[in-house]
Amino acid sequence: MRYPLVIYMPSLGESSDAEADIHNAWAKSGYAVLSLQPLEDDANMWSSKAVRRGDFTFIRHERYSSEVISKRLNVLLNTIEHLKQRIGSDDPVFQHIDLSGIAIIV
């Protein structure tokens, strides 16, 4: 049996293990689930100086700039490429993942 892939990308300030209940619900519904917080700065955003100053406009411009979005997308694309390689290997953990349709939840 092959399982479609759901990639969950946590919100700013959340680690990749956030929302475990959502991950479990997708897995129980027959999906392979990968949780990916592409940038460490995104996970640690709530401890930044800008947050302590209450400068959320700065955060919005910084974390959603075209450069940062590009970095996130590159991590995502590299992760999917790595998954393709692992699926093509003899690793039994990855043999049942179906990449023909990927849901990305942000």
C-alpha positions as CSV (number, residue, x, y, z in Angstrom):
1,M,0.0,0.0,0.0
2,R,1.2,3.5,-0.8
3,Y,0.4,6.5,1.3
4,P,0.0,10.1,0.0
5,L,2.2,12.7,1.6
6,V,1.1,15.6,3.7
7,I,3.7,18.2,4.5
8,Y,2.8,20.3,7.5
9,M,4.6,23.6,7.8
10,P,4.1,25.1,11.3
11,S,3.4,28.8,11.8
12,L,5.9,31.4,12.9
13,G,7.1,30.7,16.4
14,E,6.2,27.0,16.3
15,S,8.6,24.1,16.2
16,S,8.3,21.2,13.8
17,D,6.6,19.1,16.5
18,A,3.8,21.6,17.0
19,E,0.2,20.4,16.4
20,A,0.9,16.7,17.1
21,D,-2.9,16.1,17.2
22,I,-3.2,17.3,13.6
23,H,-0.3,15.1,12.5
24,N,-1.9,12.1,14.2
25,A,-5.3,12.8,12.6
26,W,-3.7,12.9,9.1
27,A,-1.7,9.7,9.8
28,K,-4.8,7.9,11.1
29,S,-6.5,8.9,7.8
30,G,-3.9,7.0,5.8
31,Y,-1.4,9.8,5.0
32,A,2.4,9.9,5.5
33,V,3.0,13.1,7.5
34,L,6.1,15.2,7.5
35,S,6.3,18.3,9.7
36,L,8.8,20.8,8.5
37,Q,9.8,24.2,9.9
38,P,12.2,25.2,7.2
39,L,14.0,28.0,9.0
40,E,15.3,28.0,12.6
41,D,14.6,31.8,12.7
42,D,10.9,31.0,12.0
43,A,10.7,28.6,15.0
44,N,12.5,31.0,17.3
45,M,10.6,34.1,16.2
46,W,8.9,34.7,19.5
47,S,12.2,35.1,21.3
48,S,13.4,37.8,18.8
49,K,14.3,41.4,19.8
50,A,11.5,42.6,17.4
51,V,8.9,40.7,19.3
52,R,10.1,41.9,22.7
53,R,9.8,45.5,21.2
54,G,6.3,44.6,19.9
55,D,7.4,45.5,16.4
56,F,5.2,43.1,14.5
57,T,5.3,45.2,11.3
58,F,9.1,44.6,11.2
59,I,8.5,40.9,11.7
60,R,5.9,40.7,8.9
61,H,8.3,42.5,6.5
62,E,11.3,40.4,7.6
63,R,9.8,37.0,7.8
64,Y,7.7,37.4,4.5
65,S,10.3,39.1,2.4
66,S,11.0,37.6,-1.0
67,E,14.4,36.5,0.2
68,V,13.1,34.6,3.2
69,I,10.2,33.1,1.2
70,S,12.7,31.9,-1.3
71,K,14.8,30.3,1.4
72,R,11.7,28.4,2.7
73,L,10.8,27.2,-0.7
74,N,14.4,26.0,-1.3
75,V,14.3,24.0,1.9
76,L,11.0,22.5,0.9
77,L,12.1,21.6,-2.6
78,N,15.4,20.1,-1.3
79,T,13.4,18.1,1.3
80,I,11.1,16.7,-1.4
81,E,14.1,15.8,-3.6
82,H,15.7,14.0,-0.6
83,L,12.4,12.1,-0.1
84,K,12.5,11.1,-3.7
85,Q,16.0,9.7,-3.3
86,R,15.0,7.8,-0.1
87,I,11.9,6.4,-1.7
88,G,14.1,5.1,-4.6
89,S,16.5,3.5,-2.1
90,D,16.1,0.2,-0.2
91,D,15.0,2.0,2.9
92,P,11.7,0.2,3.9
93,V,10.5,3.2,5.9
94,F,10.1,5.3,2.8
95,Q,8.9,2.6,0.3
96,H,5.2,3.2,0.9
97,I,5.2,7.0,0.4
98,D,3.4,8.2,-2.7
99,L,4.7,11.5,-4.0
100,S,2.3,11.7,-7.0
101,G,0.2,14.1,-5.0
102,I,1.5,16.1,-2.1
103,A,-0.6,18.3,0.2
104,I,1.3,21.2,1.9
105,I,-0.4,22.7,4.9
106,V,0.8,26.0,6.1
